[in-house]
Amino acid sequence: MIRPLHLAAAVALGAVLGSPAAGQDYDLVLRGGRVLDPETGLDAVRDVGIVAGRIQAISETPLEGRRVVDVSGKVVAPGFIDLHAHGQDTLASGFQVRDGVTTALELEGGAAPVGPFYLRREGDARIHFGASASHGAVRRRVMGSSQAAVYDAASPEQVEEVVAGLEAQLRDGALGIGIGLQYVPGATREEIYRVMELAAREGVTVFCHVRFAGVKEPEAASQAIQEMIAGAAATGASVHVVHIGSSGLTSVPFLLEMIRGARARGVDITTEVYPYTAASTAIQSAIFDDGWRERLDATYEDIEWVETGERLSEENWDEYRDRGGLIIAHIIPEDAITAALSEPDVLVASDGTPFVNGRAHPRGVGTFARVLGRYVRDRGTLDLLDAVSRMTLLPARRLESAVPQMRRKGRIQVGMDADITVFDPEQVLDRATFADPATPSQGIEYVVVGGELVVDGGVLVAAARPGQPVRRRPILP
């Protein structure tokens, strides 16, 4: 369960800060910035000294090092942790790190097998990376065809195979279990319950895209959340509902109330939001089966073809659905985003997607700067320390009971990993738009990943590859 911020711990912070070691030669010093640590409540001007990829000192007096960077007037925050990033390639990570992200994890869709996922990225990653075990991928292997995996109910024996396949991926280091129920309507309640039982046994979180619901189906939205709450309560599993804005649409305030009530009664359930009024997915997914316009209260023109930016029409809809590809759906009410960001402990996550022909949904490029610029500074929807917590500490806590590595992330404290984002609170802002998505955020001045500068003075260090795998410590038989 995610715990509340320990603001009282700031009283004892002097014991953590200590005094810099006499004659200590730091690899990197961030000098004179406004240091924010969501866990202790620290919000003060400090020097931060880094040695060998860890934070070695947080000092009220000046530190010296081989590289000293003056960050006065800037915020020094833990590196942002994105729990929902699909586009984990070199192009996408270049934009993500300029949005302040130091760790990007594929937890909704996941990967299966996870071994090759990690192998492809090791030694060539700008930021830290990782994945959950993919329920959808394992289900496709068990069911024998993509069509059956989407629409058919699994037999009891097939459900056992799905569970066994997911267990194997967890033992290979997967960070949790990713389930896209809206994409596999054939999965029964019992199948998902058995997967939750596995998650509870293994002590991992289920990251779930809940079952389909639309503007015209508010009851379906509440039933989708009830399925997650009931499964978590009955099995003891930990559940994280992804992108509440696009899943709940006009029902978001009530869904948040349901989640709040469940959490107050001990159910381990959380959610996240990205700050955009459009979703993105594959046009061939079950979301767009017959009746989608009525369910979503949407038109063909609300759907944008990612590759070209073209808005679709009734005349060319079937052609594009047969072709297949990514779309952007302009269907999310602004009120849903504001409600989610106004709700305590709702995480910020991008749901960033891969680029196609140099184009993608801008959420994979500007989510974190957008929250800091538009929803913190300009609108006052939430305060700065709260926003930083939702991007750093709370995502780390969501994983750390199963993934010990995460206990060293999301904090600015001595001994923590030197994953740090430095931004100008007066200038930080997203610049990526639907028309021009490949435009990096502004105001993110320095980003440190594992002690190495990957963004230096607002400029991407193209050759930097300090990213490391984030893997679960397997529970041996």
CORSULTA-V848043 format. One line per field, one symbol per residue. phi: phi as a letter, one per 40 degrees, with the letter a starting at -180 (. if undefined). psi: psi as a letter, one per 30 degrees, with the letter a starting at -180 (. if undefined). Layout:
phi: ???
psi: ???
//
This chain:
phi: .ccccccccccccdcccfbccdgcbccabcbgcccbbcccgdaacacbbbbfgbcbabbcbcbbacbbbcbdgbcbbdccbbcabcccbccccccccccgcbbbbcbccgaaccdcdcccbcgbbcbcaiaccccccccccccgacccccbccccdcccccccccccccccchdcibbbbcccbccccdcdcccccccdcccgbccbbccccabdcbcccccccccdccccccccgccbbccfcccccfccddccccccdccccbgccbbaaabcbcabaacccccdbcdgcccccfbbdccbbcddbgcccaccbdcdccccgicbbbcbccdcccccccccdgccbacfcbccbfgbaccccbbdcccccccccccbgcacccccccccbccccccbcccbddccbbgbbacgcccbbbbbcccbcacbcbccbccbccbgccabbbfgbcbbbggbcccccbccbcbbcccccc
psi: kkllkiefffegfefeeakkkkgkjkekkjkgljkkjfefgkilklkkkkkhgljfkjkflklllfkkkjgkflkjllkkjjfijeiiaeeefeeeffggkfkkkifdeakjkfeeeeeffkfhkellllllkjeeeeeeeeffleeefefkkkleeeeeeeeeeeeeeefggkfakkkieffiffkleeeeeeeeeeeeefhlkkjkjllkklegieeeeeeeeeeeeeeeeefglkkjklifefefbfgeeeeeeeeeeeefggkiklllkkhlgklkakfglfeglkgeeeefhlleffkkjeefgkklleegeeeeeeekaklkjifkkeeeeeeeffkkgklkkehkllkjhgllkfffegeeeeeeeefdeefgelleeeeeeffdeeeeffffffjfeffglgkilkflkijkkkljfffkkkfkleeifhjlllfjekkkjhfkkfkjhgkkjefkhfklkjlkjkjk.
//
